[in-house]
Amino acid sequence: MQQDDKAAKAWSGRFSEPLDRLAQRFNASVDFDRRLAPFDIEGSLAHARMLERTGILPAADLAAIEKGLGQIALEVSEDRFPWSIDREDVHLNIEARLTDLVGDAGKRLHTARSRNDQVATDIRLWLRSEIDTLIGILRALRGRLLDRAEAEAETLMPGFTHLQVAQPVTFGHHLMAYYEMFTRDADRLADCRRRMNRLPLGASALAGTSYPIDRESVAKALGFDGVCENSLDAVSDRDFAVEFLAAAALAQAHVSRLAEELVIWTNPRFGFVELADRFCTGSSIMPQKKNPDVPELMRGKTGRIYGALMAMLTIIKGQPLAYNKDNQEDKEPLFDAVDTLNDVLTLLTELLDGLKARPDRMRAALAEGYATATDLADYLVRKGLPFRDAHDAVARAVREAEKAGKDLAQLPLATLQSFSPLVGEDVFAFLTPEGSVASRKHIGGTAPVAVRAAIARARKAL
């Protein structure tokens, strides 16, 4: 049975009947992998120029290919490229269009390569570009955190463990914790990019090619640091995608942690911060509501990126060498994870700009949880009492304060001395939140002077 030339596949000469229509739709990836088109064109141009330099492709054919791919790039950018599911994927769509435009020269472009090494190259080129974008967004987010931390370097708030009031900190110090998290995220992405930046092209289907190609020159032209050293690994490797998704999952976890805190802090029972109206919605039935929908969605999007990571691990876990069609399933979770992380990091940067702290509510919360109890214990230790004895004395003082409905600083001196004769009149300087945070002025501490020093170091590094 002969197929119509227009519907024929690049591989159809081997078969006696056309692909089942449902199987064709199931097999095709063009609906989602078309976003790789600019990178497919970039890789094809580098490949064609190498073929001409090595004498494999005539100069006239290279000129025709360059002109045709330039036309295709314009059609893609203007959203008028004639995509067809009959052509399966982005690669065959572009090749078919190129052949329509320039004739036999378009058919020669695929010399010394396979879709296996072609797609492996395209996805690396695309992901490398997306990583650069994400690192830039993280840089903007970290800069915004530094600005907000500097403004709130002296704003007192409770530090929590187990979501119970623990010790006084400053809001600036709290925000700087997220600066550290997002800095690690940027470092992980850069490290992933470095390992990924190797050229698969030239591995062909799985065994390399008999043509006298120059892979190193193609790698240089495309901005790769070198070439993949093993052809089998080059076409089947998706470690870089797993590694990226693991880094993305951690970054999203950090977003989710901050989003969770924003949801808690905007609750009237806390009231530590207010979100700008543009990041909230109301209720269709309760007119008083101001719901933190954007932070809630940021938190909820975490499942998408975690799911993408698990999907990718599952895709690669049972594949024999070399390329298998399973790898077509790598793109949709990867694309979705990149889009999701891009959106949440961008939104978080903008949201922080409209965030309003409420120092009065934060300060009031410090009076509810005996946040300076540890400071009292440290005071007694400096007076010569062993820490465990000091811990016990302060625990009994807290019980007395609870019974009296007072903070530790509100207990009479005589009452405090009943728990330890080492308590003197100077104790009250250690029982204020201001005194507590000011005493922690070492590197990494919550004292305003330490926070500002950390911000200065961060600005220099950023």
C-alpha positions as CSV (number, residue, x, y, z in Angstrom):
1,M,0.0,0.0,0.0
2,Q,1.4,3.4,-1.0
3,Q,0.9,6.5,1.2
4,D,0.3,9.9,-0.1
5,D,3.6,11.8,-0.3
6,K,2.3,14.6,1.9
7,A,1.2,12.2,4.7
8,A,4.2,9.9,4.4
9,K,6.5,9.7,7.5
10,A,10.2,10.2,7.3
11,W,10.5,6.5,8.2
12,S,7.4,5.1,6.3
13,G,9.3,3.3,3.5
14,R,9.7,0.3,5.8
15,F,5.9,-0.2,6.4
16,S,3.1,-1.6,4.2
17,E,0.3,0.4,5.8
18,P,-0.1,3.9,7.4
19,L,-0.1,4.4,11.1
20,D,-3.4,3.9,12.9
21,R,-5.0,7.3,13.4
22,L,-5.4,6.9,17.2
23,A,-1.8,5.6,17.4
24,Q,-0.7,8.6,15.3
25,R,-2.2,11.0,17.8
26,F,-0.8,8.9,20.7
27,N,2.6,8.9,19.1
28,A,2.8,12.6,18.1
29,S,4.4,15.2,20.3
30,V,4.1,18.3,18.1
31,D,1.3,19.8,20.2
32,F,3.8,20.4,23.1
33,D,7.3,20.1,21.7
34,R,6.8,22.9,19.2
35,R,8.1,25.2,21.8
36,L,11.5,23.8,21.1
37,A,11.4,25.2,17.5
38,P,13.8,28.1,18.0
39,F,16.4,25.8,19.6
40,D,15.8,23.1,16.9
41,I,16.6,25.8,14.3
42,E,19.6,27.0,16.2
43,G,21.0,23.4,16.5
44,S,20.2,22.7,12.8
45,L,22.1,25.8,11.6
46,A,25.2,24.8,13.6
47,H,25.0,21.3,12.3
48,A,24.6,22.4,8.7
49,R,27.5,24.8,8.9
50,M,29.7,22.0,10.3
51,L,28.7,19.7,7.5
52,E,29.7,22.3,5.0
53,R,33.0,23.0,6.7
54,T,33.9,19.3,6.7
55,G,33.0,18.9,3.0
56,I,29.9,16.8,3.7
57,L,27.5,19.4,2.5
58,P,27.9,21.6,-0.6
59,A,28.1,25.4,0.0
60,A,25.1,26.0,-2.2
61,D,23.0,23.6,0.0
62,L,24.2,25.4,3.1
63,A,23.1,28.7,1.7
64,A,19.7,27.3,0.9
65,I,19.3,25.7,4.3
66,E,20.2,29.0,6.0
67,K,17.7,30.9,4.0
68,G,15.0,28.4,4.5
69,L,15.6,28.1,8.3
70,G,15.5,31.9,8.5
71,Q,12.1,31.9,6.9
72,I,10.9,29.1,9.2
73,A,12.2,31.0,12.3
74,L,10.2,34.1,11.1
75,E,7.0,32.0,10.6
76,V,7.4,30.4,14.1
77,S,8.0,33.8,15.8
78,E,4.9,35.2,14.0
79,D,2.8,32.2,14.9
80,R,2.0,31.3,11.3
81,F,4.1,28.1,10.9
82,P,1.9,25.3,9.4
83,W,2.2,22.7,12.2
84,S,0.9,19.3,11.4
85,I,0.3,16.3,13.6
86,D,1.0,14.1,10.6
87,R,4.7,15.2,10.9
88,E,4.7,13.9,14.5
89,D,7.1,16.3,16.2
90,V,8.9,19.6,16.0
91,H,11.8,18.2,14.1
92,L,10.0,16.5,11.3
93,N,7.7,19.5,10.9
94,I,10.6,21.9,10.5
95,E,12.4,19.4,8.1
96,A,9.3,19.0,6.0
97,R,8.8,22.8,5.8
98,L,12.4,23.3,4.9
99,T,12.2,20.8,2.1
100,D,9.1,22.5,0.8
101,L,11.0,25.8,0.8
102,V,14.4,24.7,-0.6
103,G,14.0,21.3,-2.1
104,D,16.6,18.6,-1.9
105,A,19.0,20.7,0.2
106,G,16.4,20.4,3.0
107,K,16.6,16.6,2.8
108,R,20.4,16.7,3.2
109,L,20.2,18.6,6.5
110,H,19.6,15.4,8.4
111,T,22.9,13.8,7.2
112,A,25.1,12.5,10.1
113,R,22.4,13.0,12.8
114,S,19.3,11.4,14.2
115,R,16.2,12.7,15.9
116,N,17.7,11.0,19.0
117,D,20.7,13.2,19.3
118,Q,18.7,16.1,17.8
119,V,16.1,16.2,20.5
120,A,18.7,15.6,23.2
121,T,20.4,18.7,22.0
122,D,17.3,20.8,21.6
123,I,16.1,20.0,25.2
124,R,19.5,21.0,26.6
125,L,19.5,24.2,24.6
126,W,16.0,25.1,25.8
127,L,16.6,24.1,29.4
128,R,19.9,26.0,29.6
129,S,18.0,29.1,28.4
130,E,15.3,28.6,31.0
131,I,17.8,28.1,33.8
132,D,19.4,31.4,32.9
133,T,16.0,33.1,33.1
134,L,15.2,31.5,36.5
135,I,18.6,32.5,37.9
136,G,17.8,36.0,36.9
137,I,14.4,35.9,38.5
138,L,16.0,34.5,41.7
139,R,18.4,37.3,41.7
140,A,15.6,39.8,41.6
141,L,13.7,38.0,44.3
142,R,16.8,37.9,46.5
143,G,17.4,41.7,45.9
144,R,13.8,42.3,47.0
145,L,14.3,40.3,50.2
146,L,17.4,42.3,51.0
147,D,15.5,45.5,50.6
148,R,12.7,44.4,52.8
149,A,15.1,42.9,55.4
150,E,17.0,46.1,55.6
151,A,13.8,48.1,56.2
152,E,12.8,45.6,59.0
153,A,16.2,45.1,60.6
154,E,14.9,46.4,63.9
155,T,11.3,45.2,63.7
156,L,10.8,42.8,66.6
157,M,8.8,39.6,66.2
158,P,8.5,36.2,67.8
159,G,10.8,33.4,66.5
160,F,8.9,30.1,66.5
161,T,9.7,26.5,67.0
162,H,6.8,24.0,66.7
163,L,4.8,27.1,65.8
164,Q,5.1,28.1,69.4
165,V,6.7,31.4,70.6
166,A,10.4,30.6,71.2
167,Q,12.7,33.6,71.3
168,P,12.6,37.2,70.0
169,V,14.0,37.8,66.5
170,T,13.7,40.6,64.0
171,F,11.5,40.5,60.9
172,G,14.6,41.4,58.9
173,H,16.5,38.4,60.3
174,H,13.5,36.2,59.4
175,L,13.4,37.4,55.8
176,M,17.2,36.8,55.5
177,A,16.6,33.2,56.2
178,Y,14.7,33.0,52.9
179,Y,17.5,34.9,51.2
180,E,19.8,32.1,52.2
181,M,17.4,29.5,50.8
182,F,16.9,31.2,47.5
183,T,20.7,31.7,47.2
184,R,21.2,28.0,47.5
185,D,18.5,27.5,44.9
186,A,20.3,29.7,42.4
187,D,23.6,27.9,43.2
188,R,21.9,24.5,42.5
189,L,20.5,25.7,39.2
190,A,23.9,27.0,38.1
191,D,25.5,23.7,39.1
192,C,22.9,21.8,37.2
193,R,23.5,24.0,34.1
194,R,27.2,23.3,34.3
195,R,26.8,19.5,34.2
196,M,24.1,19.7,31.5
197,N,26.1,21.9,29.2
198,R,27.5,19.1,27.0
199,L,26.6,18.5,23.4
200,P,24.9,15.3,22.5
201,L,24.7,16.0,18.7
202,G,27.0,13.7,16.8
203,A,25.9,10.6,18.7
204,S,23.4,10.1,15.9
205,A,20.9,7.3,16.7
206,L,23.1,5.6,19.3
207,A,26.4,4.6,17.8
208,G,27.9,7.8,16.3
209,T,28.3,8.3,12.6
210,S,30.7,7.3,9.9
211,Y,30.9,10.8,8.5
212,P,33.9,12.9,9.3
213,I,32.1,15.3,11.6
214,D,33.6,17.9,13.9
215,R,31.5,17.8,17.1
216,E,33.8,20.1,19.0
217,S,33.2,23.0,16.6
218,V,29.4,22.5,16.9
219,A,29.7,22.5,20.7
220,K,31.6,25.8,20.5
221,A,29.1,27.3,18.1
222,L,26.2,26.4,20.4
223,G,27.9,27.6,23.6
224,F,28.4,24.1,25.1
225,D,31.5,23.5,27.3
226,G,32.3,20.2,25.5
227,V,30.7,17.1,24.0
228,C,29.0,14.1,25.5
229,E,31.8,11.4,25.5
230,N,29.6,8.3,25.0
231,S,27.1,8.1,22.1
232,L,24.8,5.6,24.0
233,D,24.7,7.9,27.0
234,A,24.4,11.0,24.9
235,V,21.0,10.0,23.4
236,S,19.5,8.4,26.4
237,D,20.6,10.6,29.3
238,R,17.9,12.6,31.0
239,D,19.8,13.0,34.3
240,F,20.1,16.7,33.7
241,A,16.3,16.9,33.6
242,V,16.0,15.0,36.9
243,E,18.6,17.2,38.4
244,F,16.9,20.3,37.3
245,L,13.5,19.1,38.6
246,A,15.1,18.2,42.0
247,A,16.5,21.7,42.2
248,A,13.2,23.2,41.1
249,A,11.3,21.1,43.7
250,L,13.5,22.5,46.5
251,A,13.1,26.0,45.2
252,Q,9.3,25.5,45.2
253,A,9.5,24.1,48.7
254,H,11.1,27.3,49.8
255,V,8.4,29.3,48.1
256,S,5.7,27.2,49.7
257,R,7.3,27.7,53.2
258,L,7.2,31.4,52.8
259,A,3.7,31.3,51.3
260,E,2.5,29.2,54.3
261,E,3.9,31.8,56.7
262,L,2.2,34.6,54.8
263,V,-1.1,32.7,55.0
264,I,-0.7,32.3,58.8
265,W,0.6,35.8,59.4
266,T,-2.4,37.4,57.5
267,N,-4.8,35.6,59.7
268,P,-6.4,38.1,62.1
269,R,-5.3,35.9,65.0
270,F,-1.7,36.8,64.0
271,G,-2.1,39.9,62.0
272,F,1.7,40.3,61.5
273,V,1.5,41.4,57.9
274,E,-0.9,42.7,55.3
275,L,-0.9,41.8,51.7
276,A,-1.6,44.3,49.0
277,D,-5.2,44.0,47.6
278,R,-3.9,43.1,44.2
279,F,-2.7,39.7,45.5
280,C,-6.0,38.8,47.3
281,T,-9.5,38.0,46.5
282,G,-12.9,38.2,48.3
283,S,-15.8,35.9,48.9
284,S,-18.9,35.6,46.9
285,I,-21.0,35.4,50.1
286,M,-18.9,37.0,52.9
287,P,-18.3,40.6,52.2
288,Q,-15.6,41.0,54.9
289,K,-13.2,38.5,53.5
290,K,-9.8,39.2,52.1
291,N,-8.4,35.9,51.1
292,P,-4.6,35.3,50.5
293,D,-5.3,33.4,47.3
294,V,-1.9,34.1,45.7
295,P,0.2,32.6,48.5
296,E,-2.3,29.7,48.8
297,L,-1.9,28.9,45.1
298,M,1.9,29.3,45.4
299,R,1.7,26.7,48.2
300,G,-0.6,24.5,46.1
301,K,1.6,24.6,43.0
302,T,4.3,22.7,44.8
303,G,2.5,19.4,44.0
304,R,2.9,20.0,40.3
305,I,6.7,20.3,40.5
306,Y,7.0,17.4,42.9
307,G,4.9,15.4,40.5
308,A,7.1,16.4,37.6
309,L,10.2,15.1,39.5
310,M,8.5,11.8,40.3
311,A,7.3,11.4,36.7
312,M,10.8,12.0,35.3
313,L,12.4,9.5,37.7
314,T,9.8,7.0,36.7
315,I,10.4,7.6,33.0
316,I,14.1,6.8,33.2
317,K,14.1,4.0,35.8
318,G,13.4,1.0,33.6
319,Q,14.8,2.0,30.3
320,P,17.5,-0.1,28.6
321,L,20.2,1.7,26.6
322,A,19.8,3.6,24.4
323,Y,17.0,5.9,23.3
324,N,13.4,4.7,23.9
325,K,10.1,6.4,23.1
326,D,9.4,6.7,26.8
327,N,11.7,9.8,26.7
328,Q,9.0,11.7,24.7
329,E,7.2,11.9,28.1
330,D,10.0,14.0,29.5
331,K,8.9,17.2,28.0
332,E,5.4,18.0,29.3
333,P,6.4,17.7,33.0
334,L,9.6,19.6,32.4
335,F,7.8,22.3,30.5
336,D,5.1,22.6,33.2
337,A,7.7,22.7,36.0
338,V,9.7,25.5,34.4
339,D,6.5,27.5,33.7
340,T,5.2,27.0,37.2
341,L,8.5,28.0,38.9
342,N,8.9,31.0,36.7
343,D,5.4,32.2,37.6
344,V,5.7,31.7,41.4
345,L,9.1,33.3,41.7
346,T,8.0,36.3,39.7
347,L,4.8,36.7,41.7
348,L,6.6,36.3,45.0
349,T,9.0,39.1,44.1
350,E,6.1,41.4,43.3
351,L,4.1,40.3,46.3
352,L,7.0,41.2,48.7
353,D,7.0,44.7,47.2
354,G,3.4,45.2,48.4
355,L,3.9,43.5,51.8
356,K,3.2,45.6,54.8
357,A,4.6,44.6,58.2
358,R,2.6,45.3,61.4
359,P,5.2,45.8,64.1
360,D,2.6,46.5,66.8
361,R,1.1,43.0,66.3
362,M,4.4,41.3,66.2
363,R,5.5,43.1,69.4
364,A,2.3,42.2,71.2
365,A,2.8,38.5,70.3
366,L,6.2,38.6,72.1
367,A,4.4,39.2,75.3
368,E,2.3,36.1,75.0
369,G,4.9,33.4,74.9
370,Y,7.6,34.1,77.5
371,A,10.1,34.7,74.6
372,T,12.9,35.9,76.9
373,A,12.9,32.8,79.1
374,T,16.1,31.6,77.5
375,D,17.7,35.0,78.2
376,L,16.9,34.6,81.8
377,A,18.5,31.1,81.9
378,D,21.6,32.5,80.2
379,Y,21.7,35.4,82.7
380,L,21.8,32.8,85.5
381,V,24.5,30.8,83.8
382,R,26.6,33.9,83.5
383,K,26.1,34.4,87.3
384,G,27.6,30.9,87.9
385,L,24.6,28.6,87.9
386,P,24.9,25.4,85.8
387,F,22.7,25.5,82.8
388,R,20.4,22.6,83.8
389,D,19.8,24.2,87.1
390,A,19.1,27.6,85.4
391,H,16.7,25.8,83.0
392,D,14.8,24.4,85.9
393,A,14.7,27.7,87.8
394,V,13.3,29.6,84.8
395,A,10.8,26.9,84.0
396,R,9.4,27.4,87.6
397,A,9.4,31.1,87.0
398,V,7.4,30.7,83.8
399,R,4.8,28.6,85.7
400,E,4.5,31.4,88.3
401,A,4.1,34.0,85.5
402,E,1.5,32.0,83.8
403,K,-0.4,31.7,87.1
404,A,-0.2,35.4,87.6
405,G,-1.1,36.2,84.0
406,K,2.1,38.2,83.5
407,D,5.2,38.3,81.4
408,L,8.5,37.4,83.1
409,A,9.6,41.0,82.9
410,Q,6.5,42.0,84.9
411,L,7.3,39.7,87.9
412,P,8.6,41.5,91.0
413,L,12.3,41.2,91.7
414,A,11.6,39.4,94.9
415,T,9.5,36.8,93.1
416,L,12.3,36.2,90.6
417,Q,14.8,35.9,93.4
418,S,12.7,33.2,95.0
419,F,13.7,31.0,92.1
420,S,17.4,31.8,92.4
421,P,19.3,34.1,94.8
422,L,21.6,35.0,91.9
423,V,19.0,37.2,90.4
424,G,19.9,40.9,90.8
425,E,18.4,44.2,89.8
426,D,20.1,44.1,86.5
427,V,18.0,41.2,85.4
428,F,15.3,43.3,83.8
429,A,17.7,44.5,81.1
430,F,17.9,40.9,79.9
431,L,14.2,40.3,79.9
432,T,13.2,42.8,77.2
433,P,12.9,41.7,73.6
434,E,15.2,44.5,72.6
435,G,17.9,43.4,75.0
436,S,17.4,39.8,73.8
437,V,18.0,40.4,70.1
438,A,20.7,43.0,70.7
439,S,22.8,40.5,72.6
440,R,22.9,38.1,69.6
441,K,25.3,40.1,67.5
442,H,27.6,37.4,66.2
443,I,27.6,36.3,62.5
444,G,24.2,34.7,61.8
445,G,22.6,36.3,64.9
446,T,19.4,38.3,65.0
447,A,20.8,41.5,66.4
448,P,20.0,44.5,64.1
449,V,23.8,45.1,63.7
450,A,24.3,41.5,62.7
451,V,21.4,41.6,60.3
452,R,22.7,44.7,58.6
453,A,26.1,43.2,58.3
454,A,24.6,40.1,56.7
455,I,22.7,42.3,54.2
456,A,25.9,44.2,53.3
457,R,27.7,40.9,52.7
458,A,24.8,39.6,50.6
459,R,24.6,42.7,48.5
460,K,28.3,42.4,47.7
461,A,27.9,38.8,46.7
462,L,24.7,39.4,44.7
